[in-house]
Amino acid sequence: MLVADFSLATLTGNRIVSKPEQFNAFTAQIKDFATPTGQTIKSASKLAGMMANKAKLLAISINEALTSDEQKEDNSTLKDQLKALRIY
């Protein structure tokens, strides 16, 4: 489930050109993701469900980053970390 899509920069030749008009929306989304909701969690199953939903969002983001790296044939540190985890 894709919640939002942001492009913070583009690669033009050998330069990275930022897109400042995207920064506020990206910052708001990250703050919303990281900000506690302030509700009292009274059951382990509700906590587990909330944690599972956050984990799904992270998994989707990481998967998209890795897929993008593979499609662009980039050697990122994220890709290297995945290789290291698969060894162990």
NUTOR-20987 format. One record per residue: x, y, z of N, C-alpha, C, O in turn; residue number from 1. Coordinates in Angstrom, 1 decimal, padded with zeros to 4 digits. Example, Ala and Ser with C-alpha at 12.3 -4.5 7.8 and 13.67 -1.06 7.14 Angstrom:
BEGIN
<rec n_xx="013.2" n_yy="-005.7" n_zz="007.8" ca_xx="012.3" ca_yy="-004.5" ca_zz="007.8" c_xx="013.2" c_yy="-003.3" c_zz="007.8" o_xx="014.2" o_yy="-003.3" o_zz="008.5" pos="1"/>
<rec n_xx="012.8" n_yy="-002.2" n_zz="007.1" ca_xx="013.7" ca_yy="-001.1" ca_zz="007.1" c_xx="012.9" c_yy="000.0" c_zz="007.9" o_xx="013.4" o_yy="001.1" o_zz="008.0" pos="2"/>
% end
This chain:
BEGIN
<rec n_xx="000.8" n_yy="-001.2" n_zz="000.0" ca_xx="000.0" ca_yy="000.0" ca_zz="000.0" c_xx="000.9" c_yy="001.2" c_zz="000.0" o_xx="001.5" o_yy="001.5" o_zz="001.0" pos="1"/>
<rec n_xx="000.9" n_yy="001.9" n_zz="-001.1" ca_xx="001.7" ca_yy="003.1" ca_zz="-001.2" c_xx="000.9" c_yy="004.3" c_zz="-000.6" o_xx="-000.2" o_yy="004.6" o_zz="-001.1" pos="2"/>
<rec n_xx="001.5" n_yy="004.9" n_zz="000.4" ca_xx="000.9" ca_yy="006.0" ca_zz="001.0" c_xx="001.2" c_yy="007.4" c_zz="000.3" o_xx="000.3" o_yy="008.2" o_zz="000.2" pos="3"/>
<rec n_xx="002.4" n_yy="007.5" n_zz="000.0" ca_xx="002.8" ca_yy="008.8" ca_zz="-000.7" c_xx="004.0" c_yy="008.5" c_zz="-001.6" o_xx="004.7" o_yy="007.5" o_zz="-001.4" pos="4"/>
<rec n_xx="004.2" n_yy="009.4" n_zz="-002.6" ca_xx="005.4" ca_yy="009.2" ca_zz="-003.5" c_xx="006.1" c_yy="010.5" c_zz="-003.6" o_xx="005.5" o_yy="011.5" o_zz="-003.9" pos="5"/>
<rec n_xx="007.4" n_yy="010.5" n_zz="-003.3" ca_xx="008.1" ca_yy="011.8" ca_zz="-003.3" c_xx="009.4" c_yy="011.6" c_zz="-004.2" o_xx="010.0" o_yy="010.5" o_zz="-004.2" pos="6"/>
<rec n_xx="009.8" n_yy="012.6" n_zz="-004.8" ca_xx="011.0" ca_yy="012.7" ca_zz="-005.5" c_xx="011.7" c_yy="013.9" c_zz="-005.0" o_xx="011.4" o_yy="015.0" o_zz="-005.4" pos="7"/>
<rec n_xx="012.8" n_yy="013.7" n_zz="-004.2" ca_xx="013.5" ca_yy="014.8" ca_zz="-003.6" c_xx="014.6" c_yy="015.4" c_zz="-004.5" o_xx="015.0" o_yy="016.5" o_zz="-004.2" pos="8"/>
<rec n_xx="015.0" n_yy="014.7" n_zz="-005.5" ca_xx="016.0" ca_yy="015.1" ca_zz="-006.4" c_xx="016.0" c_yy="014.3" c_zz="-007.7" o_xx="015.4" o_yy="013.2" o_zz="-007.7" pos="9"/>
<rec n_xx="016.6" n_yy="014.9" n_zz="-008.7" ca_xx="016.8" ca_yy="014.1" ca_zz="-009.9" c_xx="018.3" c_yy="014.1" c_zz="-010.3" o_xx="019.1" o_yy="015.0" o_zz="-009.9" pos="10"/>
<rec n_xx="018.7" n_yy="013.1" n_zz="-011.0" ca_xx="020.0" ca_yy="013.0" ca_zz="-011.4" c_xx="020.1" c_yy="013.5" c_zz="-012.9" o_xx="019.5" o_yy="013.0" o_zz="-013.8" pos="11"/>
<rec n_xx="020.8" n_yy="014.6" n_zz="-013.0" ca_xx="021.0" ca_yy="015.2" ca_zz="-014.3" c_xx="022.5" c_yy="015.2" c_zz="-014.7" o_xx="023.3" o_yy="015.9" o_zz="-014.1" pos="12"/>
<rec n_xx="022.8" n_yy="014.3" n_zz="-015.6" ca_xx="024.2" ca_yy="014.1" ca_zz="-016.0" c_xx="024.9" c_yy="013.5" c_zz="-014.8" o_xx="024.5" o_yy="012.4" o_zz="-014.3" pos="13"/>
<rec n_xx="025.9" n_yy="014.2" n_zz="-014.3" ca_xx="026.6" ca_yy="013.7" ca_zz="-013.1" c_xx="026.3" c_yy="014.6" c_zz="-011.9" o_xx="027.0" o_yy="014.6" o_zz="-010.9" pos="14"/>
<rec n_xx="025.1" n_yy="015.3" n_zz="-011.9" ca_xx="024.8" ca_yy="016.2" ca_zz="-010.8" c_xx="023.4" c_yy="015.8" c_zz="-010.2" o_xx="022.5" o_yy="015.3" o_zz="-010.9" pos="15"/>
<rec n_xx="023.3" n_yy="015.9" n_zz="-008.9" ca_xx="022.0" ca_yy="015.7" ca_zz="-008.3" c_xx="021.4" c_yy="017.1" c_zz="-008.1" o_xx="021.9" o_yy="018.0" o_zz="-007.4" pos="16"/>
<rec n_xx="020.2" n_yy="017.2" n_zz="-008.7" ca_xx="019.4" ca_yy="018.5" ca_zz="-008.6" c_xx="018.3" c_yy="018.3" c_zz="-007.7" o_xx="017.4" o_yy="017.5" o_zz="-007.9" pos="17"/>
<rec n_xx="018.3" n_yy="019.1" n_zz="-006.6" ca_xx="017.2" ca_yy="018.9" ca_zz="-005.6" c_xx="015.9" c_yy="019.5" c_zz="-006.1" o_xx="015.9" o_yy="020.4" o_zz="-006.9" pos="18"/>
<rec n_xx="014.8" n_yy="019.0" n_zz="-005.5" ca_xx="013.5" ca_yy="019.5" ca_zz="-005.7" c_xx="012.9" c_yy="020.1" c_zz="-004.4" o_xx="012.2" o_yy="019.4" o_zz="-003.7" pos="19"/>
<rec n_xx="013.3" n_yy="021.3" n_zz="-004.1" ca_xx="012.9" ca_yy="021.9" ca_zz="-002.8" c_xx="011.3" c_yy="022.0" c_zz="-002.6" o_xx="010.9" o_yy="022.0" o_zz="-001.5" pos="20"/>
<rec n_xx="010.6" n_yy="022.0" n_zz="-003.7" ca_xx="009.1" ca_yy="022.1" ca_zz="-003.6" c_xx="008.6" c_yy="020.8" c_zz="-003.0" o_xx="007.4" o_yy="020.8" o_zz="-002.5" pos="21"/>
<rec n_xx="009.3" n_yy="019.7" n_zz="-002.9" ca_xx="008.9" ca_yy="018.4" ca_zz="-002.4" c_xx="009.3" c_yy="018.3" c_zz="-000.9" o_xx="008.8" o_yy="017.4" o_zz="-000.2" pos="22"/>
<rec n_xx="010.2" n_yy="019.1" n_zz="-000.4" ca_xx="010.7" ca_yy="019.0" ca_zz="000.9" c_xx="009.7" c_yy="019.0" c_zz="002.0" o_xx="009.7" o_yy="018.2" o_zz="002.9" pos="23"/>
<rec n_xx="008.8" n_yy="020.0" n_zz="001.9" ca_xx="007.7" ca_yy="020.2" ca_zz="003.0" c_xx="006.8" c_yy="019.0" c_zz="003.1" o_xx="006.5" o_yy="018.5" o_zz="004.2" pos="24"/>
<rec n_xx="006.4" n_yy="018.5" n_zz="001.9" ca_xx="005.5" ca_yy="017.3" ca_zz="001.9" c_xx="006.2" c_yy="016.1" c_zz="002.5" o_xx="005.6" o_yy="015.3" o_zz="003.2" pos="25"/>
<rec n_xx="007.4" n_yy="015.9" n_zz="002.1" ca_xx="008.2" ca_yy="014.8" ca_zz="002.6" c_xx="008.4" c_yy="014.9" c_zz="004.1" o_xx="008.2" o_yy="013.9" o_zz="004.8" pos="26"/>
<rec n_xx="008.8" n_yy="016.1" n_zz="004.6" ca_xx="009.0" ca_yy="016.3" ca_zz="006.0" c_xx="007.7" c_yy="016.0" c_zz="006.8" o_xx="007.8" o_yy="015.4" o_zz="007.9" pos="27"/>
<rec n_xx="006.6" n_yy="016.5" n_zz="006.3" ca_xx="005.3" ca_yy="016.3" ca_zz="007.0" c_xx="005.0" c_yy="014.8" c_zz="007.0" o_xx="004.5" o_yy="014.3" o_zz="008.1" pos="28"/>
<rec n_xx="005.3" n_yy="014.0" n_zz="006.0" ca_xx="005.0" ca_yy="012.6" ca_zz="006.0" c_xx="005.8" c_yy="011.9" c_zz="007.0" o_xx="005.4" o_yy="011.0" o_zz="007.7" pos="29"/>
<rec n_xx="007.1" n_yy="012.2" n_zz="007.0" ca_xx="008.1" ca_yy="011.6" ca_zz="008.0" c_xx="007.6" c_yy="011.9" c_zz="009.4" o_xx="007.6" o_yy="011.0" o_zz="010.2" pos="30"/>
<rec n_xx="007.3" n_yy="013.1" n_zz="009.7" ca_xx="006.8" ca_yy="013.5" ca_zz="011.0" c_xx="005.6" c_yy="012.7" c_zz="011.4" o_xx="005.5" o_yy="012.2" o_zz="012.5" pos="31"/>
<rec n_xx="004.7" n_yy="012.6" n_zz="010.5" ca_xx="003.4" ca_yy="011.9" ca_zz="010.7" c_xx="003.7" c_yy="010.4" c_zz="011.0" o_xx="003.1" o_yy="009.8" o_zz="011.9" pos="32"/>
<rec n_xx="004.7" n_yy="009.8" n_zz="010.3" ca_xx="005.0" ca_yy="008.5" ca_zz="010.5" c_xx="005.7" c_yy="008.2" c_zz="011.8" o_xx="005.5" o_yy="007.2" o_zz="012.5" pos="33"/>
<rec n_xx="006.6" n_yy="009.2" n_zz="012.2" ca_xx="007.4" ca_yy="009.0" ca_zz="013.4" c_xx="006.7" c_yy="009.5" c_zz="014.7" o_xx="007.1" o_yy="009.2" o_zz="015.8" pos="34"/>
<rec n_xx="005.7" n_yy="010.3" n_zz="014.6" ca_xx="005.0" ca_yy="010.9" ca_zz="015.7" c_xx="004.1" c_yy="009.9" c_zz="016.4" o_xx="003.2" o_yy="009.3" o_zz="015.7" pos="35"/>
<rec n_xx="004.3" n_yy="009.7" n_zz="017.7" ca_xx="003.3" ca_yy="008.8" ca_zz="018.4" c_xx="001.9" c_yy="009.4" c_zz="018.3" o_xx="001.7" o_yy="010.6" o_zz="018.4" pos="36"/>
<rec n_xx="001.0" n_yy="008.5" n_zz="018.3" ca_xx="-000.4" ca_yy="008.9" ca_zz="018.2" c_xx="-001.0" c_yy="009.4" c_zz="019.5" o_xx="-002.0" o_yy="010.1" o_zz="019.6" pos="37"/>
<rec n_xx="-000.3" n_yy="009.1" n_zz="020.6" ca_xx="-000.7" ca_yy="009.6" ca_zz="021.9" c_xx="-001.9" c_yy="008.8" c_zz="022.5" o_xx="-002.5" o_yy="009.2" o_zz="023.5" pos="38"/>
<rec n_xx="-002.2" n_yy="007.6" n_zz="022.0" ca_xx="-003.3" ca_yy="006.8" ca_zz="022.5" c_xx="-002.7" c_yy="005.8" c_zz="023.5" o_xx="-001.6" o_yy="005.3" o_zz="023.3" pos="39"/>
<rec n_xx="-003.5" n_yy="005.4" n_zz="024.4" ca_xx="-003.1" ca_yy="004.4" ca_zz="025.3" c_xx="-003.4" c_yy="003.0" c_zz="024.7" o_xx="-004.5" o_yy="002.8" o_zz="024.3" pos="40"/>
<rec n_xx="-002.4" n_yy="002.2" n_zz="024.7" ca_xx="-002.6" ca_yy="000.8" ca_zz="024.1" c_xx="-002.8" c_yy="-000.1" c_zz="025.3" o_xx="-002.0" o_yy="-000.3" o_zz="026.1" pos="41"/>
<rec n_xx="-004.0" n_yy="-000.7" n_zz="025.3" ca_xx="-004.4" ca_yy="-001.5" ca_zz="026.4" c_xx="-004.3" c_yy="-003.0" c_zz="026.1" o_xx="-004.5" o_yy="-003.8" o_zz="027.0" pos="42"/>
<rec n_xx="-004.0" n_yy="-003.4" n_zz="024.9" ca_xx="-003.9" ca_yy="-004.8" ca_zz="024.6" c_xx="-002.7" c_yy="-005.1" c_zz="023.8" o_xx="-002.3" o_yy="-004.4" o_zz="022.9" pos="43"/>
<rec n_xx="-002.1" n_yy="-006.3" n_zz="024.0" ca_xx="-001.0" ca_yy="-006.7" ca_zz="023.3" c_xx="-001.3" c_yy="-006.9" c_zz="021.8" o_xx="-000.4" o_yy="-006.6" o_zz="021.0" pos="44"/>
<rec n_xx="-002.5" n_yy="-007.4" n_zz="021.5" ca_xx="-002.8" ca_yy="-007.6" ca_zz="020.1" c_xx="-002.9" c_yy="-006.3" c_zz="019.3" o_xx="-002.6" o_yy="-006.2" o_zz="018.2" pos="45"/>
<rec n_xx="-003.5" n_yy="-005.2" n_zz="020.0" ca_xx="-003.5" ca_yy="-003.9" ca_zz="019.3" c_xx="-002.1" c_yy="-003.4" c_zz="019.1" o_xx="-001.8" o_yy="-002.9" o_zz="018.0" pos="46"/>
<rec n_xx="-001.2" n_yy="-003.5" n_zz="020.1" ca_xx="000.2" ca_yy="-003.1" ca_zz="019.9" c_xx="000.8" c_yy="-003.9" c_zz="018.8" o_xx="001.5" o_yy="-003.3" o_zz="017.9" pos="47"/>
<rec n_xx="000.6" n_yy="-005.2" n_zz="018.8" ca_xx="001.2" ca_yy="-006.0" ca_zz="017.7" c_xx="000.7" c_yy="-005.6" c_zz="016.3" o_xx="001.5" o_yy="-005.6" o_zz="015.4" pos="48"/>
<rec n_xx="-000.6" n_yy="-005.3" n_zz="016.2" ca_xx="-001.1" ca_yy="-004.8" ca_zz="015.0" c_xx="-000.5" c_yy="-003.5" c_zz="014.5" o_xx="-000.2" o_yy="-003.3" o_zz="013.3" pos="49"/>
<rec n_xx="-000.4" n_yy="-002.6" n_zz="015.4" ca_xx="000.2" ca_yy="-001.3" ca_zz="015.1" c_xx="001.7" c_yy="-001.4" c_zz="014.7" o_xx="002.1" o_yy="-000.8" o_zz="013.7" pos="50"/>
<rec n_xx="002.4" n_yy="-002.3" n_zz="015.4" ca_xx="003.8" ca_yy="-002.5" ca_zz="015.0" c_xx="003.9" c_yy="-003.2" c_zz="013.7" o_xx="004.8" o_yy="-002.9" o_zz="012.9" pos="51"/>
<rec n_xx="003.0" n_yy="-004.1" n_zz="013.4" ca_xx="003.0" ca_yy="-004.8" ca_zz="012.1" c_xx="002.7" c_yy="-003.8" c_zz="011.0" o_xx="003.4" o_yy="-003.9" o_zz="009.9" pos="52"/>
<rec n_xx="001.8" n_yy="-002.9" n_zz="011.2" ca_xx="001.5" ca_yy="-001.9" ca_zz="010.1" c_xx="002.7" c_yy="-001.0" c_zz="009.8" o_xx="003.0" o_yy="-000.8" o_zz="008.7" pos="53"/>
<rec n_xx="003.4" n_yy="-000.6" n_zz="010.9" ca_xx="004.6" ca_yy="000.2" ca_zz="010.7" c_xx="005.7" c_yy="-000.6" c_zz="010.0" o_xx="006.4" o_yy="-000.1" o_zz="009.1" pos="54"/>
<rec n_xx="005.8" n_yy="-001.9" n_zz="010.4" ca_xx="006.8" ca_yy="-002.7" ca_zz="009.8" c_xx="006.5" c_yy="-002.9" c_zz="008.3" o_xx="007.5" o_yy="-003.0" o_zz="007.5" pos="55"/>
<rec n_xx="005.3" n_yy="-003.0" n_zz="007.9" ca_xx="004.9" ca_yy="-003.2" ca_zz="006.5" c_xx="005.3" c_yy="-001.9" c_zz="005.7" o_xx="005.8" o_yy="-002.1" o_zz="004.6" pos="56"/>
<rec n_xx="005.0" n_yy="-000.8" n_zz="006.3" ca_xx="005.4" ca_yy="000.5" ca_zz="005.6" c_xx="006.9" c_yy="000.5" c_zz="005.4" o_xx="007.4" o_yy="000.9" o_zz="004.3" pos="57"/>
<rec n_xx="007.7" n_yy="000.2" n_zz="006.4" ca_xx="009.1" ca_yy="000.2" ca_zz="006.3" c_xx="009.6" c_yy="-000.9" c_zz="005.2" o_xx="010.4" o_yy="-000.6" o_zz="004.4" pos="58"/>
<rec n_xx="009.0" n_yy="-002.0" n_zz="005.3" ca_xx="009.3" ca_yy="-003.1" ca_zz="004.3" c_xx="009.1" c_yy="-002.6" c_zz="002.9" o_xx="009.9" o_yy="-002.9" o_zz="002.0" pos="59"/>
<rec n_xx="007.9" n_yy="-002.0" n_zz="002.7" ca_xx="007.6" ca_yy="-001.5" ca_zz="001.3" c_xx="008.6" c_yy="-000.4" c_zz="000.9" o_xx="009.1" o_yy="-000.5" o_zz="-000.3" pos="60"/>
<rec n_xx="009.0" n_yy="000.5" n_zz="001.8" ca_xx="009.9" ca_yy="001.5" ca_zz="001.4" c_xx="011.3" c_yy="000.9" c_zz="001.1" o_xx="011.9" o_yy="001.3" o_zz="000.1" pos="61"/>
<rec n_xx="011.7" n_yy="000.0" n_zz="001.9" ca_xx="013.0" ca_yy="-000.6" ca_zz="001.7" c_xx="013.0" c_yy="-001.4" c_zz="000.4" o_xx="014.0" o_yy="-001.4" o_zz="-000.4" pos="62"/>
<rec n_xx="011.9" n_yy="-002.2" n_zz="000.2" ca_xx="011.8" ca_yy="-002.9" ca_zz="-001.1" c_xx="011.9" c_yy="-002.0" c_zz="-002.3" o_xx="012.5" o_yy="-002.4" o_zz="-003.3" pos="63"/>
<rec n_xx="011.2" n_yy="-000.9" n_zz="-002.2" ca_xx="011.2" ca_yy="000.0" ca_zz="-003.4" c_xx="012.5" c_yy="000.6" c_zz="-003.6" o_xx="013.0" o_yy="000.8" o_zz="-004.8" pos="64"/>
<rec n_xx="013.3" n_yy="000.9" n_zz="-002.5" ca_xx="014.6" ca_yy="001.4" ca_zz="-002.7" c_xx="015.5" c_yy="000.4" c_zz="-003.3" o_xx="016.3" o_yy="000.7" o_zz="-004.2" pos="65"/>
<rec n_xx="015.4" n_yy="-000.8" n_zz="-002.8" ca_xx="016.3" ca_yy="-001.9" ca_zz="-003.4" c_xx="015.9" c_yy="-002.2" c_zz="-004.8" o_xx="016.8" o_yy="-002.4" o_zz="-005.6" pos="66"/>
<rec n_xx="014.7" n_yy="-002.2" n_zz="-005.1" ca_xx="014.2" ca_yy="-002.5" ca_zz="-006.5" c_xx="014.7" c_yy="-001.4" c_zz="-007.4" o_xx="015.2" o_yy="-001.6" o_zz="-008.5" pos="67"/>
<rec n_xx="014.6" n_yy="-000.1" n_zz="-007.0" ca_xx="015.1" ca_yy="001.0" ca_zz="-007.7" c_xx="016.6" c_yy="000.9" c_zz="-008.0" o_xx="017.1" o_yy="001.1" o_zz="-009.1" pos="68"/>
<rec n_xx="017.4" n_yy="000.5" n_zz="-006.9" ca_xx="018.8" ca_yy="000.3" ca_zz="-007.1" c_xx="019.2" c_yy="-000.7" c_zz="-008.1" o_xx="020.1" o_yy="-000.6" o_zz="-008.9" pos="69"/>
<rec n_xx="018.4" n_yy="-001.8" n_zz="-008.1" ca_xx="018.7" ca_yy="-002.9" ca_zz="-009.0" c_xx="018.3" c_yy="-002.5" c_zz="-010.4" o_xx="019.1" o_yy="-002.9" o_zz="-011.3" pos="70"/>
<rec n_xx="017.3" n_yy="-001.8" n_zz="-010.6" ca_xx="016.9" ca_yy="-001.4" ca_zz="-011.9" c_xx="017.9" c_yy="-000.4" c_zz="-012.5" o_xx="018.1" o_yy="-000.4" o_zz="-013.7" pos="71"/>
<rec n_xx="018.4" n_yy="000.5" n_zz="-011.7" ca_xx="019.3" ca_yy="001.5" ca_zz="-012.1" c_xx="020.8" c_yy="001.0" c_zz="-012.0" o_xx="021.7" o_yy="001.7" o_zz="-012.4" pos="72"/>
<rec n_xx="020.9" n_yy="-000.3" n_zz="-011.6" ca_xx="022.2" ca_yy="-000.9" ca_zz="-011.4" c_xx="023.1" c_yy="000.0" c_zz="-010.5" o_xx="024.3" o_yy="000.1" o_zz="-010.7" pos="73"/>
<rec n_xx="022.5" n_yy="000.6" n_zz="-009.5" ca_xx="023.3" ca_yy="001.3" ca_zz="-008.5" c_xx="023.9" c_yy="000.4" c_zz="-007.4" o_xx="023.2" o_yy="-000.6" o_zz="-007.0" pos="74"/>
<rec n_xx="025.0" n_yy="000.7" n_zz="-006.9" ca_xx="025.6" ca_yy="-000.1" ca_zz="-005.8" c_xx="025.5" c_yy="000.8" c_zz="-004.6" o_xx="026.3" o_yy="001.6" o_zz="-004.3" pos="75"/>
<rec n_xx="024.4" n_yy="000.6" n_zz="-003.9" ca_xx="024.1" ca_yy="001.4" ca_zz="-002.7" c_xx="024.5" c_yy="000.6" c_zz="-001.4" o_xx="024.7" o_yy="-000.6" o_zz="-001.5" pos="76"/>
<rec n_xx="024.7" n_yy="001.4" n_zz="-000.3" ca_xx="025.0" ca_yy="000.7" ca_zz="000.9" c_xx="023.8" c_yy="-000.1" c_zz="001.4" o_xx="024.1" o_yy="-001.2" o_zz="002.0" pos="77"/>
<rec n_xx="022.6" n_yy="000.2" n_zz="001.0" ca_xx="021.4" ca_yy="-000.6" ca_zz="001.4" c_xx="021.5" c_yy="-001.9" c_zz="000.7" o_xx="021.2" o_yy="-003.0" o_zz="001.4" pos="78"/>
<rec n_xx="021.9" n_yy="-002.0" n_zz="-000.5" ca_xx="022.0" ca_yy="-003.2" ca_zz="-001.3" c_xx="023.2" c_yy="-004.1" c_zz="-000.7" o_xx="023.0" o_yy="-005.3" o_zz="-000.5" pos="79"/>
<rec n_xx="024.3" n_yy="-003.4" n_zz="-000.3" ca_xx="025.4" ca_yy="-004.1" ca_zz="000.4" c_xx="024.9" c_yy="-004.7" c_zz="001.7" o_xx="025.3" o_yy="-005.9" o_zz="002.0" pos="80"/>
<rec n_xx="024.2" n_yy="-004.0" n_zz="002.5" ca_xx="023.7" ca_yy="-004.5" ca_zz="003.7" c_xx="022.8" c_yy="-005.7" c_zz="003.6" o_xx="022.8" o_yy="-006.7" o_zz="004.4" pos="81"/>
<rec n_xx="021.9" n_yy="-005.7" n_zz="002.5" ca_xx="021.1" ca_yy="-006.8" ca_zz="002.3" c_xx="021.9" c_yy="-008.0" c_zz="001.9" o_xx="021.6" o_yy="-009.1" o_zz="002.4" pos="82"/>
<rec n_xx="022.9" n_yy="-007.9" n_zz="001.1" ca_xx="023.8" ca_yy="-009.0" ca_zz="000.8" c_xx="024.5" c_yy="-009.6" c_zz="002.0" o_xx="024.6" o_yy="-010.8" o_zz="002.2" pos="83"/>
<rec n_xx="024.9" n_yy="-008.7" n_zz="002.9" ca_xx="025.6" ca_yy="-009.1" ca_zz="004.2" c_xx="024.6" c_yy="-009.9" c_zz="005.0" o_xx="025.0" o_yy="-010.9" o_zz="005.7" pos="84"/>
<rec n_xx="023.3" n_yy="-009.4" n_zz="005.1" ca_xx="022.3" ca_yy="-010.1" ca_zz="005.9" c_xx="022.0" c_yy="-011.5" c_zz="005.4" o_xx="021.8" o_yy="-012.5" o_zz="006.1" pos="85"/>
<rec n_xx="022.0" n_yy="-011.6" n_zz="004.1" ca_xx="021.7" ca_yy="-012.9" ca_zz="003.4" c_xx="022.8" c_yy="-013.9" c_zz="003.7" o_xx="022.5" o_yy="-015.1" o_zz="003.7" pos="86"/>
<rec n_xx="024.0" n_yy="-013.5" n_zz="003.9" ca_xx="025.1" ca_yy="-014.4" ca_zz="004.2" c_xx="024.9" c_yy="-015.0" c_zz="005.6" o_xx="025.2" o_yy="-016.2" o_zz="005.8" pos="87"/>
<rec n_xx="024.4" n_yy="-014.3" n_zz="006.5" ca_xx="024.3" ca_yy="-014.8" ca_zz="007.9" c_xx="022.9" c_yy="-015.3" c_zz="008.0" o_xx="022.6" o_yy="-015.8" o_zz="009.1" pos="88"/>
% end
